[in-house]
């Protein structure tokens, strides 16, 4: 089994061997100064003689494999260990550890004596000497800025290394392939995750609170939990983050319990939380808290009502999982349900005298998008059979062509984008099909389209002139253009990067929606219903236009579906 502990920098001891499969020391001034600044920020800059002990600081993990008593092979952390050693040398402080290098055995002597005149002898000496000079320059700058002296600042650093600055000591199992682990952590640039460290904490051989059988049980349950989180339907219900942002998905659960914010710059804040937690609770209690939290989230996922309400709040960006989890604390199911309704009401709350039908695409895009998302989700949730579930994973998924669901006009709007010859030709081809399907004779317009398509090239002004005629043909008589940017003419539509579809008439978009549906592509429920004229009474239905009657029916459906949210809850 592995061993995992937190150690202060001052307590690092032993002989560390750096194998030949690792590159030599290569930290530049940038990395050295970053480490010094991080440590320095723990000090009270206005009173350099005092320490701020409210928070510890942790360096990246040191991953080692034991060779013999007090002798270790360094798998990851060589650069940090070497820099710490050089820093101690600058401060004239004794270290409890030594470093030897398989590739350049003289490096140990160079570190011990820091004879900078030898820095040109090889590349490792060069970088080590540069690190020493960077440390010296940094201390000189801080001494002047803080009006202190070298002795005082060095003493402060020594105190921090004794009390506040720590490393995550990860001693891997004897059977671990050190070279393979090094490749994963360094060549692939894949760091140890909080989840891996917390798991190692449970399975550490130094963990005397759990017997081997219990550790094996936890390891199996841990892997099963990780496997369940690889269900994209569950994952995208819980978060808007791509799985690519997580090396291990269980990190989402651990971050939630630890209360880690996305903006938290402390990479291992979640591990610190659990390391502290194990001093307050036994390991069995800690593990049960992790499982209990996951099972709560899974209950939300499997409960039709909560699935849609929570899924909407997260998908809309109005609340994240951490905020919702916090809201659930100490509440019964009915109390939590009422609170969710209140939050949803707040997400679409109207100002005094405001009417959402007056919202405009140009000025209220995000509000309209949120309201239409709620319209789609609630339409599915309110289905009496409870057999349908809004697929948040499909809604959030962006394919390789970067086509995603966005707020689009149901009927054409001229975006003002000039586009290309290819775009113009595609637009004309799509609308020629629609013209051919109209009952009335449109042979003149179709002839004009054919004439342009047969030309090798044609001017933009010629295209826009013909485009305007076609748009007029597909605009109901008597309609004005005031509605174009209103919510009554907007839906969540997946439009390709090709602007031909985005600027198309209702009929062309309707045909595209039907083709997508026939090929099994996901279309938001209300978008499909709008283009299939589900909301318009059959006696007033016509399939080629998006008329005032259609828009009124669309708004009525929104009103009816969202009535409990568009008024203040009792």
N, C-alpha and C positions, 0 to 999 in steps of 0.2 A: 504493500500500500504506500501511497504518497504521504508526505507530511506538509502541513501548511500552517504557518504562524506569521504573526506580525512582529517585527523586530525593530528596535531603534537602530539607527545607523551606527551608533557607537558600539552596539553589541554584536556587530558582524565580526566573526572570528573564524579562522581556519586558513588552510592553504588552498587556493583556487587555481585550477589548471584549465587553460584555454586551449582546446584541441585545434588541430590544423584545419578542420573543415570550416572554422569561423574565419572571417576576415580579420585583419588587424585593427588596432585602435584608429577610428576615423572621425571622432567628434570634432566639429569645428567650433569657432568662437560662438556661433549662434546657439548651439546646443548647450555649451558650457554656461553661457550667460543666462539662458533660460532657467537652468537648474539653480543658479545662484539667486536669480530674481525671485523664484518661487519660494526659496528658503527665507530670503530677506523679507518677503512680504508678511512673514509671521511675526516680525518685530514691530514694536510701537515706534514708528519713525520719528515721532516728536520726542520720545524719551527712549533713546537707544539702549539705556541700561535696564529697561524692563521688558518682560516677555508677555505676549498675548497668548495665554494658554487655552483659549476657548476652542481651538480647533487644531488637530494634528494635520500634518502634511505627509503624504506618502509618495515615494518614488515608484516607478514602474516595478513589476515583480522581478525578483532574481530567481531564475530557475536553475537548479543544480541537481546533480546526481552524485550520491555518495560513493567515493572510491574506497576510503578507509576512514578510520576515526579521525575526524577533523580535517579530512581531505576530500575535496569535491571537484567534479568536472563542471565547468560553467556551460550551461546550455543556452541561456538567455540572460543578458544583463552585463556582459563584459564591458560595454562602453560606460555604463553607470558606475560599475565597481572601479574601473580604472580612473575615472574622473574623480570619484570620492577619494581614492588613494592619493592622487595628485593634489587635491585640495588639502588633505591632512598634511601632506609634505609642505605645502606653502605655509600652513598655519603652525609649522614646527610641532605638530602633535603626533603622538605615537598611534599607530594603528594595530588592531588585533588580527589583521589578516595580511596575506601576501598573495601576489599574482605571478604565475609563470606561464609562458607561452610556448606551445609546442613548435610553432613555426620559427619564431625569433627568440631564442633562449636568453639573449643578452638584454632583452627588454626588462626583465626583472631587475637587473643591476642598474639599468638606466633609471627606472622608477625609484629605486632605493636611493640613488645618489643625485638624481636630477642635474646631471652635468650637461647644461644646455649647449655647450660648445660641440657636443657630439650629435646635435640634432640633424645634421646633413648626412649622417652615416647610413640611415635607412628611413623609409617612409613612416614607419611606426614611431621612431624617435622624433621625427619632424612634427607629427600631430600631437604627440605627448608634450613636446616643448611649447607648441602653440597654445595648448590648453593651459599650461602653467602660466604663460604670459597673459592669456586672457583673464585668468583668475587674478593675477597681480594688478592688471589694469582696472579690473572691475572694483577691487577693494580700494584702490587709490581714488577712484571716482566717488565711491560711496563715502569714504572718509571725509573728503572735501564737502560733499553735499550735506552730510549729517553733522558736520563740525565735531567729529570724534577722532579717535586715533586707532591705529591698526591693532594694538593690543586689546582694546575694548571690543572692537568688532569681531576679532577672532574668538574672543571669549564668549561672545553672544552666540556665534555659530557653533562653538563646541557645546554650549548648553542646549541649543536646539537639537543637535545631533544626539544628545543624551536623552532628551525628554520628548521632543515633538516630531522630529523628522524620522519617518519609519520606512521600512521596505517590507514588501510582501515576500516572505521566504517560502518558496515552493520547491520542496525536495521531492523529486519524482521517484516512482517505484524503481527498484533495481532492474526489473525486466524491461523498462522503457528504453526504446531506441533513441538515444540522445541525438544522433545525427538527423534522424527523421523528424523529431520534435523541433530541432533547430531550424530545419527547412521550413516547417509550417509557420513558425513564429517569426522568422526573419526573411527568408527568400520570398515567401508568399505575403509578407507584411500582414499577417493575421495575428493580432495580439490575443493574449489570454483574456477571455471575457469574465465579467463579474460572475456569470453563471458557473463557468468552469471552476473559478476559485471558491465559490460558495459550496459547490458540489464536493470539491476536494477537501473542504473544511469538514464536511460530514464524514468523508471516507478516509480521512487522515489516520495513519497508524498511531499518531499521538493522541487521538480522540479516545479517551478512556470511558466516556459516558455511553458509548454504543458498542455492543458486542459485534462480532463479525457477521453473524446472521442478520442482525438488524441493519447493518451497513449494506449488506447485499440486497436486502428488501428495499431500502431507500434508493439504492442505485437503479433497481428495476423500475420502481415507481417514477423516479426522476426521468428515466428514458421514455417511459410510457406517456408522461405528461408532455415532454418535448415533442413526441410523435403526434399527440392530439393537436398541439398548436400548429402543426404543419398542415392541418386542414384549413385551406385558404378561406373557406366560408366562415369559420370561427375567427381566424386571424383578422380578416377585414371587417368583421363585426366589431372587434375590440379596438382597432386602430386604423388610422389613415396611412401609417408608415409602411413603406415597402419592406418585405422580409429581408431584402438585401442590406438594410440598415442594422440587422441583427445577425451576428454569427450564430447565436443560439437563441431560439425564440422564447425560451423560458425566462430570458432576461427581462422581457416585458412584464412578467408577473413579479419578479424580484424587485424591479425598479418601482413597481406600483406599491408594494409593501413598504419599501424603504422610503417612499415619498420623494424619489429623485426627480428633479426637474430636468426637462430637455436642455435648458440653458446652463445646467450645472457643469462647470468645467472640470470638476474632479472626476476623472475617468472611473475611479474605483470607489466612489461614494457609496454605491450599493453594497459592495463587499464590506466596507467599514461598518455599515449599519448592521449587517448580520454578524460580523465579528464582535461587535459590542453587544448584540442581542444574546449571543451565546454565553455571555457573562451574567446575564440577568435571568435567562431561562435555560432549562436543559435542552439538549439537542432534539429530543423527541418532541418537545413543545414547539420548537422552532420549525421543524419539518411539518408538523401538523398545521401550523399557521400557513405555510406555503401551500399545502394541499387544500386547506379550507378556502383560501382565497381563490385558487383555481376553480374549485368546485362551485363557488358562488358565481363566478363569471360564466361558467358553463351552464348553470341554472338560468341565468339571464338569457343566454344564447338559446336555450331550449324552450323558454317560456314565450309564446307567440307575442304577447302584449309587450313585455319588456324588450324583447328582441328588436321590435320595430321602433319603439320610442327611444331606447338607448342608441340603437343603430343610427337613427336619424340625427340625434344630437352630436354624435361623434362624426358622422359623414359630413354634416353641414359645417363642421368646424366650430360650432357654437360652444361645445364643451368637449373636453378630452376624457379619456378613461379615468385618469387620476381624479378629476373633479367629480365625476359621477360616483366613483368608488367612495370618495369622501362624503358625498351627500347620503350615501346608503348607510353609513355608520350609525348604529344606535336606533335605526328605524325598523318598524315592522314592515311587512310586505305592502300592506294597504297605505301606510304612511309614505313609504318610498314611492309608490305608484302616484299618489297625489302630488308629491314633490316633483316627479318627472313631468307631470302635466303642467305644473306651474312654470317649470323651466322652459318647456316647449312654447307655452304662451308668451313668455318673455322673448323667445327667439324670433317671434313674428309680431311682436307688439307694435301697434300703430300709435303714432302721436295723436294728440287731441285734434279732431277735425280731419284726420288723414284717412284716405281711402286707398287701399292697395291697387285698385284699378287705375289710379292716376300715376302709379309708379312708371318711370321711364327707363328704357334700356340704357340710355346714355348716363343717367345719374344714379339709378337705383339697381344696378345690375346684380350686386351681391344679395340684396334683399329679395329680389325677384327669384334668383336662383334658389335661395333657401326656402322660400315659400313654395315653389314648384317641387322641390325635393320632398318637402313635407306632404304636399298634395299626392305625390306618387307613393310615398311610403304609407301614408294613412289610408289611401284607397285600397292598398293590399291588406293592411292590418284589419280594416273594417269588413273585409269579406266574411260573410256570415259562416262559411264553412271552415274558416281558419286553416284552409288547406294550402294557401299560397303564402310564400315568404319572400319578401323583397331581397334580391340577391346583391348584397352590398359588395361582395367580392367582384362580381361582374361590373357593377356600377363604377367601382374605383379602379378597375384594371385598365392600364394603358398598354395598347399593343405595340409591336415593333415599329409600326408606321406612325406612332404618336397620335393616333386617332382616339379622342376621349370624348365623353359626354360633357357638353357645355350648353350654355344658354344660347339658343338660336331662334331666328325668326321662322314662324310657321309658313308665312307667305313671303315672297321675295322682297328684299330690300337692297337697293344699290349701295354697296359698301364703299364705293368711291375708289376701290383698288383697281388699278388699270389691268393687272394680270398679264397674261402672255397670249400669243396666237393659239397655243395649245388649249388654254383655258377657254378662249372665245369659241373655238371650234367645238369643244366638248359641250359647252352651254347650248350652242345652237342645235347640236345633235339631240340632246336630251329634250329640248322644247319642240323640236320637229315631231318627235313621237307623240307628245301631248297634243299638238295641233291636229295631227292625223286622227286622233281619237275623239275630237270634239264633233258634235253632231252637225254643226254648221260648216259651210264650205270655207276653208282657209287655204285654198290652193295658191292664192297670190303670195301670202306670207311664206308658204312652204317653198315656192319657186325662188323667192328672194334668198331663203336660207341655202337652197341648193346652189344658187349662183355664187354666193360667197364661199361655200365649202369647196367649190370647184376651182376657186382661185388659189394660186400659190401663196399669196399674201394679200391681206387687206388692212386698211387703216382702222385704228381704234374708233375714230369718229363714225365710220361707216357701220361698225359693229354696234355701237351704242344707239345709233339711230334705229336700227332694226330691233335691237333689244327692247327699246321703249315701246315699239308697236306691239311686240309679243306680250310684254307685261300688261299693257292696256287690255289686250285680248283676254287675259286671265284674271283681270280685276273686275269684280261685279259692278254693274252699272250703278252709279250714284254713290259709290264708296269714296270717301276722302282718305287722305294718307295720314290723318292724325293718329289712327290706331296702330300704325306700323311698328312703333317702338313701345307700345303698351304691353302689359302682361297678357292681354287677350290674344296677342299674336306671337307669344313666346312659349317655347317648350324646351325640354332637355333632349337635344338631338345630336346624334353622332355624325358629324360632318367631316369628310376627308379634308386633308390639307389643300386639295384642289378646290379653289374657290368657286368652281362651276356649280357645285351642288349648294354651297352656302348662299349663293345669290339667286337661287332658283325659285320658281313659282311653287305654289302649294301642290299642284298636280305632279310635278317632277319629283318633289320631295316625297309625296305620298307613294309614288311608284318605287322609289328607293327604299322606303320603309317596308313596303310589302316584300320586296326582294330580300331584304335583310331578314325579315321574319320567316320567309320560306327557307332560308339557309340556316335557320336555327340561331341567328345572332340575337343577343339580348337587346331589347328595346324597353325603356322605362314604361311601366304600365299605362300611365296617363298620356304619354306621347303616342303610344299605339292607339289608344282609344280616340284621341283627337283626330289622327289622320284616317282612322276608319270611320269617322263621323259617328262614333258611339254616343256622344253627348247631344247630337242634333236629332230632333224628332224626324222620323222617317218621311212624313208628308212634306217636310220642308228641306229635304236633303238633296244635294247635288254634289257630285264627287270631284268636280274639277276646280272649285273655288273655295277659298276660306272667307266666307262672307260675314256680314254683321250678325246674321242669325247664328252662325257657327260660333262667333266670338262671344255672343251673349250666353249661349248654351254652355260654353267652356267656363265662363266666369260663374255661372250658376252652379256648375258642378264643383268648382273650387269652394264656393261659399258653403254649399251643402256638406262637403266632406270635412272642411276645417272649421265648422261653426263653433265647436267647443273650444277652439284655440284662439279664434279671432275675437272672442269676448273675454273679459276678465273672469277667471274662475272664482267661484263662490268660496 
